[in-house]
Structure formats: C-alpha cells, structure tokens
Amino acid sequence: MAVDPRTRREAARGGARGIAILTAYAVVAALIGRLQSDAARAVAQLVLTAVAGTLFVLWFRRTLRESAAASRRVDEERRTTGSYPPGVPESRGLLLIPIILLGCVLTFALMVVIGTVVDRLV
C-alpha cells in the first residue's frame, strides 16, 4: 500500500514541530534552573509544566482523533470488500500501545539529552 506523499510531509512536519517544542522546553528549563530565587524558580517550573502538559494533552487528543478516523476508514473498507486493505495487519490495534510507550520513552530520552547539552552551553 503506497503512502500518500502528503502524509509523509505532514509526518515530517509534525516530527520537526515536536523536536522544536522539546528543544524550546529544554532551553527554558535550563534557563529556569539558573534563576537565583527559589520562589521564582518554583513558579517558573509550575508554569512550564502547565504549558507542556496542555500541549501534550492537545497533541494526544488530536492523535486519537486521527487514529479513530483512520480506523473507521479501514473498517469501512473491510465491510465493503470483505478484507483489510493491503498493508494493514489484522491485529493493528495491538501495535498502538507499544508504539505509544516507545514514543514516550524516546521523547523523555531526547528531552534529557537536549537539556544536558543546553545546560552545558548556558
């Protein structure tokens, strides 16, 4: 099953956007760590955590919506043709959980690496 070039571009754009957000988060976190006042540092960390959490929830809701739409399209094709489209495994739902967990682990690792590099530079 060929992948639409628009889908590849959207995925690349989304990946670049994610890396930019993680980099900005790491830079701001490193700068917050340099604040002298404990109170200012605590407030800044709270605001940063709230913003990051909101962005994550918005991204996750969008991802779930897109996944549900794709699943509906696949199920509709299965109902009309009697089989799944080429390239779609019949156990496609089981792959979602390990992929999400791997994404979380890799995101955390990338944040740690970027934060360490920025902390050394600042």
Distance bins in CASP14 RR format, pairs under 12 A and 6 or more apart:
PFRMAT RR
TARGET T0000
AUTHOR 0000-0000-0000
RMODE 2
METHOD distances of the structure
MODEL  1
1 7 0 0 0 0 0 1 0 0 0 0 0
1 74 0 0 0 0 0 1 0 0 0 0 0
1 77 0 0 0 0 0 1 0 0 0 0 0
1 84 0 0 0 0 0 1 0 0 0 0 0
1 85 1 0 0 1 0 0 0 0 0 0 0
1 86 1 0 1 0 0 0 0 0 0 0 0
1 87 1 0 1 0 0 0 0 0 0 0 0
1 88 1 0 0 1 0 0 0 0 0 0 0
1 89 0 0 0 0 0 1 0 0 0 0 0
2 8 0 0 0 0 0 1 0 0 0 0 0
2 85 0 0 0 0 0 1 0 0 0 0 0
2 86 0 0 0 0 1 0 0 0 0 0 0
2 87 0 0 0 0 0 1 0 0 0 0 0
3 9 0 0 0 0 0 1 0 0 0 0 0
3 10 0 0 0 0 0 1 0 0 0 0 0
3 11 0 0 0 0 1 0 0 0 0 0 0
3 12 0 0 0 0 0 1 0 0 0 0 0
3 86 0 0 0 0 0 1 0 0 0 0 0
3 87 0 0 0 0 0 1 0 0 0 0 0
4 10 0 0 0 0 1 0 0 0 0 0 0
4 11 0 0 0 0 0 1 0 0 0 0 0
5 11 0 0 0 0 0 1 0 0 0 0 0
5 12 0 0 0 0 0 1 0 0 0 0 0
6 12 0 0 0 0 0 1 0 0 0 0 0
6 13 0 0 0 0 0 1 0 0 0 0 0
7 13 0 0 0 0 0 1 0 0 0 0 0
7 14 0 0 0 0 0 1 0 0 0 0 0
7 66 0 0 0 0 0 1 0 0 0 0 0
7 70 0 0 0 0 0 1 0 0 0 0 0
8 14 0 0 0 0 0 1 0 0 0 0 0
8 15 0 0 0 0 0 1 0 0 0 0 0
9 15 0 0 0 0 0 1 0 0 0 0 0
9 16 0 0 0 0 0 1 0 0 0 0 0
10 16 0 0 0 0 0 1 0 0 0 0 0
10 17 0 0 0 0 0 1 0 0 0 0 0
10 62 0 0 0 0 0 1 0 0 0 0 0
10 66 0 0 0 0 1 0 0 0 0 0 0
11 17 0 0 0 0 0 1 0 0 0 0 0
11 18 0 0 0 0 0 1 0 0 0 0 0
11 63 0 0 0 0 0 1 0 0 0 0 0
11 66 0 0 0 0 0 1 0 0 0 0 0
12 18 0 0 0 0 0 1 0 0 0 0 0
12 19 0 0 0 0 0 1 0 0 0 0 0
13 19 0 0 0 0 0 1 0 0 0 0 0
13 20 0 0 0 0 0 1 0 0 0 0 0
14 20 0 0 0 0 1 0 0 0 0 0 0
14 21 0 0 0 0 1 0 0 0 0 0 0
14 22 0 0 0 0 0 1 0 0 0 0 0
14 59 0 0 0 0 1 0 0 0 0 0 0
14 62 0 0 0 0 0 1 0 0 0 0 0
14 63 0 0 0 0 0 1 0 0 0 0 0
14 66 0 0 0 0 0 1 0 0 0 0 0
15 21 0 0 0 0 1 0 0 0 0 0 0
15 22 0 0 0 0 1 0 0 0 0 0 0
15 23 0 0 0 0 0 1 0 0 0 0 0
15 59 0 0 0 0 0 1 0 0 0 0 0
15 103 0 0 0 0 0 1 0 0 0 0 0
15 106 0 0 0 0 0 1 0 0 0 0 0
15 107 0 0 0 0 0 1 0 0 0 0 0
15 110 0 0 0 0 0 1 0 0 0 0 0
16 22 0 0 0 0 0 1 0 0 0 0 0
16 23 0 0 0 0 0 1 0 0 0 0 0
17 23 0 0 0 0 0 1 0 0 0 0 0
17 24 0 0 0 0 0 1 0 0 0 0 0
17 55 0 0 0 0 0 1 0 0 0 0 0
17 59 0 0 0 0 1 0 0 0 0 0 0
17 62 0 0 0 0 0 1 0 0 0 0 0
18 24 0 0 0 0 1 0 0 0 0 0 0
18 25 0 0 0 0 1 0 0 0 0 0 0
18 26 0 0 0 0 0 1 0 0 0 0 0
18 52 0 0 0 0 0 1 0 0 0 0 0
18 55 0 0 0 0 1 0 0 0 0 0 0
18 56 0 0 0 0 0 1 0 0 0 0 0
18 59 0 0 0 0 1 0 0 0 0 0 0
18 103 0 0 0 0 0 1 0 0 0 0 0
18 106 0 0 0 0 0 1 0 0 0 0 0
18 107 0 0 0 0 1 0 0 0 0 0 0
18 110 0 0 0 0 1 0 0 0 0 0 0
18 111 0 0 0 0 0 1 0 0 0 0 0
18 114 0 0 0 0 0 1 0 0 0 0 0
19 25 0 0 0 0 0 1 0 0 0 0 0
19 26 0 0 0 0 0 1 0 0 0 0 0
19 106 0 0 0 0 0 1 0 0 0 0 0
19 107 0 0 0 0 1 0 0 0 0 0 0
19 110 1 0 0 1 0 0 0 0 0 0 0
19 111 0 0 0 0 0 1 0 0 0 0 0
19 113 0 0 0 0 0 1 0 0 0 0 0
19 114 0 0 0 0 1 0 0 0 0 0 0
20 26 0 0 0 0 0 1 0 0 0 0 0
20 27 0 0 0 0 0 1 0 0 0 0 0
20 55 0 0 0 0 0 1 0 0 0 0 0
20 110 0 0 0 0 0 1 0 0 0 0 0
20 114 0 0 0 0 0 1 0 0 0 0 0
21 27 0 0 0 0 0 1 0 0 0 0 0
21 28 0 0 0 0 0 1 0 0 0 0 0
21 48 0 0 0 0 0 1 0 0 0 0 0
21 51 0 0 0 0 0 1 0 0 0 0 0
21 52 0 0 0 0 1 0 0 0 0 0 0
21 53 0 0 0 0 0 1 0 0 0 0 0
21 54 0 0 0 0 0 1 0 0 0 0 0
21 55 1 0 0 1 0 0 0 0 0 0 0
21 56 0 0 0 0 1 0 0 0 0 0 0
21 58 0 0 0 0 0 1 0 0 0 0 0
21 59 0 0 0 0 1 0 0 0 0 0 0
21 107 0 0 0 0 0 1 0 0 0 0 0
21 110 0 0 0 0 0 1 0 0 0 0 0
21 111 0 0 0 0 0 1 0 0 0 0 0
21 114 0 0 0 0 0 1 0 0 0 0 0
22 28 0 0 0 0 0 1 0 0 0 0 0
22 29 0 0 0 0 0 1 0 0 0 0 0
22 52 0 0 0 0 1 0 0 0 0 0 0
22 55 0 0 0 0 0 1 0 0 0 0 0
22 56 0 0 0 0 0 1 0 0 0 0 0
22 59 0 0 0 0 0 1 0 0 0 0 0
22 103 0 0 0 0 0 1 0 0 0 0 0
22 106 0 0 0 0 0 1 0 0 0 0 0
22 107 1 0 0 1 0 0 0 0 0 0 0
22 108 0 0 0 0 1 0 0 0 0 0 0
22 109 0 0 0 0 0 1 0 0 0 0 0
22 110 1 0 1 0 0 0 0 0 0 0 0
22 111 1 0 1 0 0 0 0 0 0 0 0
22 112 0 0 0 0 0 1 0 0 0 0 0
22 113 0 0 0 0 1 0 0 0 0 0 0
22 114 1 0 0 1 0 0 0 0 0 0 0
22 115 0 0 0 0 1 0 0 0 0 0 0
22 117 0 0 0 0 0 1 0 0 0 0 0
22 118 0 0 0 0 0 1 0 0 0 0 0
23 29 0 0 0 0 0 1 0 0 0 0 0
23 30 0 0 0 0 0 1 0 0 0 0 0
23 110 0 0 0 0 1 0 0 0 0 0 0
23 111 0 0 0 0 1 0 0 0 0 0 0
23 113 0 0 0 0 0 1 0 0 0 0 0
23 114 1 0 1 0 0 0 0 0 0 0 0
23 115 0 0 0 0 1 0 0 0 0 0 0
23 117 0 0 0 0 1 0 0 0 0 0 0
23 118 0 0 0 0 1 0 0 0 0 0 0
24 30 0 0 0 0 0 1 0 0 0 0 0
24 31 0 0 0 0 0 1 0 0 0 0 0
24 48 0 0 0 0 0 1 0 0 0 0 0
24 51 0 0 0 0 0 1 0 0 0 0 0
24 52 0 0 0 0 1 0 0 0 0 0 0
24 55 0 0 0 0 0 1 0 0 0 0 0
24 111 0 0 0 0 0 1 0 0 0 0 0
24 114 0 0 0 0 1 0 0 0 0 0 0
24 115 0 0 0 0 0 1 0 0 0 0 0
24 118 0 0 0 0 0 1 0 0 0 0 0
25 31 0 0 0 0 0 1 0 0 0 0 0
25 32 0 0 0 0 0 1 0 0 0 0 0
25 45 0 0 0 0 0 1 0 0 0 0 0
25 48 1 0 0 1 0 0 0 0 0 0 0
25 49 0 0 0 0 1 0 0 0 0 0 0
25 51 0 0 0 0 1 0 0 0 0 0 0
25 52 1 0 1 0 0 0 0 0 0 0 0
25 53 0 0 0 0 0 1 0 0 0 0 0
25 55 0 0 0 0 1 0 0 0 0 0 0
25 56 0 0 0 0 0 1 0 0 0 0 0
25 107 0 0 0 0 0 1 0 0 0 0 0
25 108 0 0 0 0 0 1 0 0 0 0 0
25 110 0 0 0 0 0 1 0 0 0 0 0
25 111 1 0 0 1 0 0 0 0 0 0 0
25 112 0 0 0 0 0 1 0 0 0 0 0
25 114 0 0 0 0 1 0 0 0 0 0 0
25 115 0 0 0 0 1 0 0 0 0 0 0
25 118 0 0 0 0 1 0 0 0 0 0 0
26 32 0 0 0 0 0 1 0 0 0 0 0
26 33 0 0 0 0 0 1 0 0 0 0 0
26 48 0 0 0 0 0 1 0 0 0 0 0
26 52 0 0 0 0 0 1 0 0 0 0 0
26 107 0 0 0 0 0 1 0 0 0 0 0
26 108 0 0 0 0 0 1 0 0 0 0 0
26 109 0 0 0 0 0 1 0 0 0 0 0
26 110 0 0 0 0 1 0 0 0 0 0 0
26 111 1 0 1 0 0 0 0 0 0 0 0
26 112 0 0 0 0 1 0 0 0 0 0 0
26 113 0 0 0 0 1 0 0 0 0 0 0
26 114 1 1 0 0 0 0 0 0 0 0 0
26 115 1 1 0 0 0 0 0 0 0 0 0
26 116 0 0 0 0 1 0 0 0 0 0 0
26 117 1 0 0 1 0 0 0 0 0 0 0
26 118 1 0 1 0 0 0 0 0 0 0 0
26 119 0 0 0 0 1 0 0 0 0 0 0
26 120 0 0 0 0 0 1 0 0 0 0 0
26 121 0 0 0 0 0 1 0 0 0 0 0
26 122 0 0 0 0 0 1 0 0 0 0 0
27 33 0 0 0 0 0 1 0 0 0 0 0
27 34 0 0 0 0 0 1 0 0 0 0 0
27 48 0 0 0 0 0 1 0 0 0 0 0
27 111 0 0 0 0 0 1 0 0 0 0 0
27 114 0 0 0 0 1 0 0 0 0 0 0
27 115 1 0 0 1 0 0 0 0 0 0 0
27 117 0 0 0 0 1 0 0 0 0 0 0
27 118 1 0 1 0 0 0 0 0 0 0 0
27 119 0 0 0 0 1 0 0 0 0 0 0
27 121 0 0 0 0 1 0 0 0 0 0 0
27 122 0 0 0 0 1 0 0 0 0 0 0
28 34 0 0 0 0 0 1 0 0 0 0 0
28 35 0 0 0 0 0 1 0 0 0 0 0
28 44 0 0 0 0 1 0 0 0 0 0 0
28 45 0 0 0 0 1 0 0 0 0 0 0
28 47 0 0 0 0 1 0 0 0 0 0 0
28 48 1 0 1 0 0 0 0 0 0 0 0
28 49 0 0 0 0 0 1 0 0 0 0 0
28 51 0 0 0 0 1 0 0 0 0 0 0
28 52 0 0 0 0 1 0 0 0 0 0 0
28 111 0 0 0 0 0 1 0 0 0 0 0
28 114 0 0 0 0 0 1 0 0 0 0 0
28 115 0 0 0 0 0 1 0 0 0 0 0
28 118 0 0 0 0 1 0 0 0 0 0 0
28 119 0 0 0 0 0 1 0 0 0 0 0
28 122 0 0 0 0 0 1 0 0 0 0 0
29 35 0 0 0 0 0 1 0 0 0 0 0
29 41 0 0 0 0 0 1 0 0 0 0 0
29 44 0 0 0 0 1 0 0 0 0 0 0
29 45 1 0 0 1 0 0 0 0 0 0 0
29 47 0 0 0 0 0 1 0 0 0 0 0
29 48 1 0 0 1 0 0 0 0 0 0 0
29 49 0 0 0 0 1 0 0 0 0 0 0
29 51 0 0 0 0 0 1 0 0 0 0 0
29 52 0 0 0 0 1 0 0 0 0 0 0
29 111 0 0 0 0 1 0 0 0 0 0 0
29 112 0 0 0 0 0 1 0 0 0 0 0
29 114 0 0 0 0 1 0 0 0 0 0 0
29 115 1 0 0 1 0 0 0 0 0 0 0
29 116 0 0 0 0 0 1 0 0 0 0 0
29 118 1 0 0 1 0 0 0 0 0 0 0
29 119 0 0 0 0 1 0 0 0 0 0 0
29 122 0 0 0 0 0 1 0 0 0 0 0
30 41 0 0 0 0 0 1 0 0 0 0 0
30 44 0 0 0 0 0 1 0 0 0 0 0
30 45 0 0 0 0 0 1 0 0 0 0 0
30 48 0 0 0 0 0 1 0 0 0 0 0
30 111 0 0 0 0 0 1 0 0 0 0 0
30 112 0 0 0 0 0 1 0 0 0 0 0
30 114 0 0 0 0 1 0 0 0 0 0 0
30 115 1 0 1 0 0 0 0 0 0 0 0
30 116 0 0 0 0 1 0 0 0 0 0 0
30 117 0 0 0 0 1 0 0 0 0 0 0
30 118 1 0 1 0 0 0 0 0 0 0 0
30 119 1 0 1 0 0 0 0 0 0 0 0
30 120 0 0 0 0 1 0 0 0 0 0 0
30 121 0 0 0 0 1 0 0 0 0 0 0
30 122 1 0 1 0 0 0 0 0 0 0 0
31 40 0 0 0 0 0 1 0 0 0 0 0
31 41 0 0 0 0 0 1 0 0 0 0 0
31 44 0 0 0 0 1 0 0 0 0 0 0
31 45 0 0 0 0 0 1 0 0 0 0 0
31 48 0 0 0 0 1 0 0 0 0 0 0
31 115 0 0 0 0 0 1 0 0 0 0 0
31 118 0 0 0 0 1 0 0 0 0 0 0
31 119 0 0 0 0 1 0 0 0 0 0 0
31 121 0 0 0 0 0 1 0 0 0 0 0
31 122 1 0 0 1 0 0 0 0 0 0 0
32 38 0 0 0 0 0 1 0 0 0 0 0
32 40 0 0 0 0 1 0 0 0 0 0 0
32 41 1 0 1 0 0 0 0 0 0 0 0
32 42 0 0 0 0 1 0 0 0 0 0 0
32 43 0 0 0 0 1 0 0 0 0 0 0
32 44 1 0 1 0 0 0 0 0 0 0 0
32 45 1 0 1 0 0 0 0 0 0 0 0
32 46 0 0 0 0 0 1 0 0 0 0 0
32 47 0 0 0 0 1 0 0 0 0 0 0
32 48 1 0 0 1 0 0 0 0 0 0 0
32 49 0 0 0 0 0 1 0 0 0 0 0
32 115 0 0 0 0 0 1 0 0 0 0 0
32 118 0 0 0 0 0 1 0 0 0 0 0
32 119 0 0 0 0 0 1 0 0 0 0 0
32 122 0 0 0 0 0 1 0 0 0 0 0
33 40 0 0 0 0 1 0 0 0 0 0 0
33 41 1 0 0 1 0 0 0 0 0 0 0
33 42 0 0 0 0 0 1 0 0 0 0 0
33 44 0 0 0 0 1 0 0 0 0 0 0
33 45 0 0 0 0 1 0 0 0 0 0 0
33 48 0 0 0 0 0 1 0 0 0 0 0
33 115 0 0 0 0 0 1 0 0 0 0 0
33 118 0 0 0 0 0 1 0 0 0 0 0
33 119 0 0 0 0 1 0 0 0 0 0 0
33 122 0 0 0 0 1 0 0 0 0 0 0
34 40 0 0 0 0 0 1 0 0 0 0 0
34 41 0 0 0 0 1 0 0 0 0 0 0
34 44 0 0 0 0 0 1 0 0 0 0 0
34 118 0 0 0 0 0 1 0 0 0 0 0
34 119 0 0 0 0 1 0 0 0 0 0 0
34 121 0 0 0 0 0 1 0 0 0 0 0
34 122 1 0 0 1 0 0 0 0 0 0 0
35 41 1 0 1 0 0 0 0 0 0 0 0
35 42 0 0 0 0 1 0 0 0 0 0 0
35 43 0 0 0 0 1 0 0 0 0 0 0
35 44 1 0 0 1 0 0 0 0 0 0 0
35 45 0 0 0 0 1 0 0 0 0 0 0
35 48 0 0 0 0 0 1 0 0 0 0 0
35 122 0 0 0 0 0 1 0 0 0 0 0
36 44 0 0 0 0 0 1 0 0 0 0 0
37 43 0 0 0 0 1 0 0 0 0 0 0
37 44 0 0 0 0 1 0 0 0 0 0 0
38 44 0 0 0 0 0 1 0 0 0 0 0
38 45 0 0 0 0 0 1 0 0 0 0 0
39 45 0 0 0 0 0 1 0 0 0 0 0
39 46 0 0 0 0 0 1 0 0 0 0 0
40 46 0 0 0 0 0 1 0 0 0 0 0
40 47 0 0 0 0 0 1 0 0 0 0 0
41 47 0 0 0 0 0 1 0 0 0 0 0
41 48 0 0 0 0 0 1 0 0 0 0 0
42 48 0 0 0 0 0 1 0 0 0 0 0
42 49 0 0 0 0 0 1 0 0 0 0 0
43 49 0 0 0 0 0 1 0 0 0 0 0
43 50 0 0 0 0 0 1 0 0 0 0 0
44 50 0 0 0 0 0 1 0 0 0 0 0
44 51 0 0 0 0 0 1 0 0 0 0 0
45 51 0 0 0 0 0 1 0 0 0 0 0
45 52 0 0 0 0 0 1 0 0 0 0 0
46 52 0 0 0 0 0 1 0 0 0 0 0
46 53 0 0 0 0 0 1 0 0 0 0 0
47 53 0 0 0 0 0 1 0 0 0 0 0
47 54 0 0 0 0 0 1 0 0 0 0 0
48 54 0 0 0 0 0 1 0 0 0 0 0
48 55 0 0 0 0 0 1 0 0 0 0 0
48 111 0 0 0 0 0 1 0 0 0 0 0
49 55 0 0 0 0 0 1 0 0 0 0 0
49 56 0 0 0 0 0 1 0 0 0 0 0
50 56 0 0 0 0 0 1 0 0 0 0 0
50 57 0 0 0 0 0 1 0 0 0 0 0
51 57 0 0 0 0 0 1 0 0 0 0 0
51 58 0 0 0 0 0 1 0 0 0 0 0
52 58 0 0 0 0 0 1 0 0 0 0 0
52 59 0 0 0 0 0 1 0 0 0 0 0
52 107 0 0 0 0 0 1 0 0 0 0 0
52 111 0 0 0 0 1 0 0 0 0 0 0
53 59 0 0 0 0 1 0 0 0 0 0 0
53 60 0 0 0 0 1 0 0 0 0 0 0
53 61 0 0 0 0 0 1 0 0 0 0 0
54 60 0 0 0 0 0 1 0 0 0 0 0
54 61 0 0 0 0 0 1 0 0 0 0 0
55 61 0 0 0 0 0 1 0 0 0 0 0
55 62 0 0 0 0 0 1 0 0 0 0 0
55 107 0 0 0 0 0 1 0 0 0 0 0
56 62 0 0 0 0 0 1 0 0 0 0 0
56 63 0 0 0 0 0 1 0 0 0 0 0
56 103 0 0 0 0 0 1 0 0 0 0 0
56 104 0 0 0 0 1 0 0 0 0 0 0
56 107 0 0 0 0 1 0 0 0 0 0 0
56 108 0 0 0 0 0 1 0 0 0 0 0
56 111 0 0 0 0 0 1 0 0 0 0 0
57 63 0 0 0 0 0 1 0 0 0 0 0
57 64 0 0 0 0 0 1 0 0 0 0 0
58 64 0 0 0 0 0 1 0 0 0 0 0
58 65 0 0 0 0 0 1 0 0 0 0 0
59 65 0 0 0 0 0 1 0 0 0 0 0
59 66 0 0 0 0 0 1 0 0 0 0 0
59 100 0 0 0 0 0 1 0 0 0 0 0
59 103 0 0 0 0 0 1 0 0 0 0 0
59 107 0 0 0 0 0 1 0 0 0 0 0
60 66 0 0 0 0 0 1 0 0 0 0 0
60 67 0 0 0 0 0 1 0 0 0 0 0
60 100 0 0 0 0 1 0 0 0 0 0 0
60 103 0 0 0 0 0 1 0 0 0 0 0
60 104 0 0 0 0 0 1 0 0 0 0 0
60 107 0 0 0 0 0 1 0 0 0 0 0
61 67 0 0 0 0 0 1 0 0 0 0 0
61 68 0 0 0 0 0 1 0 0 0 0 0
62 68 0 0 0 0 0 1 0 0 0 0 0
62 69 0 0 0 0 0 1 0 0 0 0 0
63 69 0 0 0 0 0 1 0 0 0 0 0
63 70 0 0 0 0 0 1 0 0 0 0 0
63 96 0 0 0 0 0 1 0 0 0 0 0
63 99 0 0 0 0 0 1 0 0 0 0 0
63 100 0 0 0 0 1 0 0 0 0 0 0
63 103 0 0 0 0 0 1 0 0 0 0 0
64 70 0 0 0 0 0 1 0 0 0 0 0
64 71 0 0 0 0 0 1 0 0 0 0 0
64 96 0 0 0 0 1 0 0 0 0 0 0
64 100 0 0 0 0 0 1 0 0 0 0 0
65 71 0 0 0 0 0 1 0 0 0 0 0
65 72 0 0 0 0 0 1 0 0 0 0 0
66 72 0 0 0 0 0 1 0 0 0 0 0
66 73 0 0 0 0 0 1 0 0 0 0 0
67 73 0 0 0 0 0 1 0 0 0 0 0
67 74 0 0 0 0 0 1 0 0 0 0 0
67 92 0 0 0 0 0 1 0 0 0 0 0
67 93 0 0 0 0 1 0 0 0 0 0 0
67 95 0 0 0 0 0 1 0 0 0 0 0
67 96 1 0 0 1 0 0 0 0 0 0 0
67 99 0 0 0 0 0 1 0 0 0 0 0
67 100 0 0 0 0 0 1 0 0 0 0 0
68 74 0 0 0 0 0 1 0 0 0 0 0
68 75 0 0 0 0 0 1 0 0 0 0 0
68 93 0 0 0 0 0 1 0 0 0 0 0
68 96 0 0 0 0 0 1 0 0 0 0 0
69 75 0 0 0 0 0 1 0 0 0 0 0
69 76 0 0 0 0 0 1 0 0 0 0 0
70 76 0 0 0 0 0 1 0 0 0 0 0
70 77 0 0 0 0 0 1 0 0 0 0 0
70 85 0 0 0 0 0 1 0 0 0 0 0
70 88 0 0 0 0 1 0 0 0 0 0 0
70 92 0 0 0 0 1 0 0 0 0 0 0
70 93 0 0 0 0 0 1 0 0 0 0 0
70 96 0 0 0 0 0 1 0 0 0 0 0
71 77 0 0 0 0 0 1 0 0 0 0 0
71 78 0 0 0 0 0 1 0 0 0 0 0
71 84 0 0 0 0 0 1 0 0 0 0 0
71 85 0 0 0 0 0 1 0 0 0 0 0
71 88 0 0 0 0 1 0 0 0 0 0 0
71 92 1 0 0 1 0 0 0 0 0 0 0
71 93 0 0 0 0 1 0 0 0 0 0 0
71 96 0 0 0 0 1 0 0 0 0 0 0
72 78 0 0 0 0 0 1 0 0 0 0 0
72 79 0 0 0 0 0 1 0 0 0 0 0
73 79 0 0 0 0 0 1 0 0 0 0 0
73 80 0 0 0 0 0 1 0 0 0 0 0
73 84 0 0 0 0 0 1 0 0 0 0 0
73 85 0 0 0 0 1 0 0 0 0 0 0
73 88 0 0 0 0 0 1 0 0 0 0 0
74 80 0 0 0 0 0 1 0 0 0 0 0
74 81 0 0 0 0 0 1 0 0 0 0 0
74 82 0 0 0 0 0 1 0 0 0 0 0
74 83 0 0 0 0 0 1 0 0 0 0 0
74 84 1 0 0 1 0 0 0 0 0 0 0
74 85 1 0 0 1 0 0 0 0 0 0 0
74 86 0 0 0 0 0 1 0 0 0 0 0
74 87 0 0 0 0 0 1 0 0 0 0 0
74 88 1 0 1 0 0 0 0 0 0 0 0
74 89 0 0 0 0 0 1 0 0 0 0 0
74 90 0 0 0 0 0 1 0 0 0 0 0
74 92 1 0 0 1 0 0 0 0 0 0 0
74 93 0 0 0 0 0 1 0 0 0 0 0
75 81 0 0 0 0 0 1 0 0 0 0 0
75 82 0 0 0 0 0 1 0 0 0 0 0
75 83 0 0 0 0 0 1 0 0 0 0 0
75 84 0 0 0 0 1 0 0 0 0 0 0
75 85 0 0 0 0 0 1 0 0 0 0 0
75 88 0 0 0 0 0 1 0 0 0 0 0
75 90 0 0 0 0 0 1 0 0 0 0 0
75 92 0 0 0 0 0 1 0 0 0 0 0
75 93 0 0 0 0 0 1 0 0 0 0 0
76 82 0 0 0 0 0 1 0 0 0 0 0
76 84 0 0 0 0 0 1 0 0 0 0 0
76 85 0 0 0 0 0 1 0 0 0 0 0
77 83 0 0 0 0 1 0 0 0 0 0 0
77 84 1 0 0 1 0 0 0 0 0 0 0
77 85 1 0 1 0 0 0 0 0 0 0 0
77 86 0 0 0 0 0 1 0 0 0 0 0
77 87 0 0 0 0 0 1 0 0 0 0 0
77 88 0 0 0 0 1 0 0 0 0 0 0
78 84 1 0 1 0 0 0 0 0 0 0 0
78 85 1 0 0 1 0 0 0 0 0 0 0
78 88 0 0 0 0 1 0 0 0 0 0 0
78 90 0 0 0 0 1 0 0 0 0 0 0
78 92 0 0 0 0 0 1 0 0 0 0 0
79 85 0 0 0 0 0 1 0 0 0 0 0
81 88 0 0 0 0 0 1 0 0 0 0 0
82 90 0 0 0 0 0 1 0 0 0 0 0
83 90 0 0 0 0 1 0 0 0 0 0 0
84 90 1 0 1 0 0 0 0 0 0 0 0
84 91 0 0 0 0 0 1 0 0 0 0 0
84 92 0 0 0 0 1 0 0 0 0 0 0
84 93 0 0 0 0 0 1 0 0 0 0 0
85 92 0 0 0 0 0 1 0 0 0 0 0
88 95 0 0 0 0 0 1 0 0 0 0 0
89 95 1 0 0 1 0 0 0 0 0 0 0
89 96 0 0 0 0 0 1 0 0 0 0 0
91 97 0 0 0 0 0 1 0 0 0 0 0
91 98 0 0 0 0 0 1 0 0 0 0 0
92 99 0 0 0 0 0 1 0 0 0 0 0
93 99 0 0 0 0 1 0 0 0 0 0 0
93 100 0 0 0 0 0 1 0 0 0 0 0
94 100 0 0 0 0 0 1 0 0 0 0 0
95 101 0 0 0 0 0 1 0 0 0 0 0
95 102 0 0 0 0 0 1 0 0 0 0 0
96 102 0 0 0 0 0 1 0 0 0 0 0
96 103 0 0 0 0 0 1 0 0 0 0 0
97 103 0 0 0 0 0 1 0 0 0 0 0
97 104 0 0 0 0 0 1 0 0 0 0 0
98 104 0 0 0 0 0 1 0 0 0 0 0
98 105 0 0 0 0 0 1 0 0 0 0 0
99 105 0 0 0 0 0 1 0 0 0 0 0
99 106 0 0 0 0 0 1 0 0 0 0 0
100 106 0 0 0 0 0 1 0 0 0 0 0
100 107 0 0 0 0 0 1 0 0 0 0 0
101 107 0 0 0 0 0 1 0 0 0 0 0
101 108 0 0 0 0 0 1 0 0 0 0 0
102 108 0 0 0 0 0 1 0 0 0 0 0
102 109 0 0 0 0 0 1 0 0 0 0 0
103 109 0 0 0 0 1 0 0 0 0 0 0
103 110 0 0 0 0 1 0 0 0 0 0 0
103 111 0 0 0 0 0 1 0 0 0 0 0
104 110 0 0 0 0 0 1 0 0 0 0 0
104 111 0 0 0 0 0 1 0 0 0 0 0
105 111 0 0 0 0 0 1 0 0 0 0 0
105 112 0 0 0 0 0 1 0 0 0 0 0
106 112 0 0 0 0 0 1 0 0 0 0 0
106 113 0 0 0 0 0 1 0 0 0 0 0
107 113 0 0 0 0 0 1 0 0 0 0 0
107 114 0 0 0 0 0 1 0 0 0 0 0
108 114 0 0 0 0 0 1 0 0 0 0 0
108 115 0 0 0 0 0 1 0 0 0 0 0
109 115 0 0 0 0 0 1 0 0 0 0 0
109 116 0 0 0 0 0 1 0 0 0 0 0
110 116 0 0 0 0 0 1 0 0 0 0 0
110 117 0 0 0 0 0 1 0 0 0 0 0
111 117 0 0 0 0 0 1 0 0 0 0 0
111 118 0 0 0 0 0 1 0 0 0 0 0
111 119 0 0 0 0 0 1 0 0 0 0 0
112 118 0 0 0 0 0 1 0 0 0 0 0
112 119 0 0 0 0 0 1 0 0 0 0 0
113 119 0 0 0 0 0 1 0 0 0 0 0
113 120 0 0 0 0 0 1 0 0 0 0 0
114 120 0 0 0 0 0 1 0 0 0 0 0
114 121 0 0 0 0 0 1 0 0 0 0 0
115 121 0 0 0 0 1 0 0 0 0 0 0
115 122 0 0 0 0 1 0 0 0 0 0 0
116 122 0 0 0 0 0 1 0 0 0 0 0
END
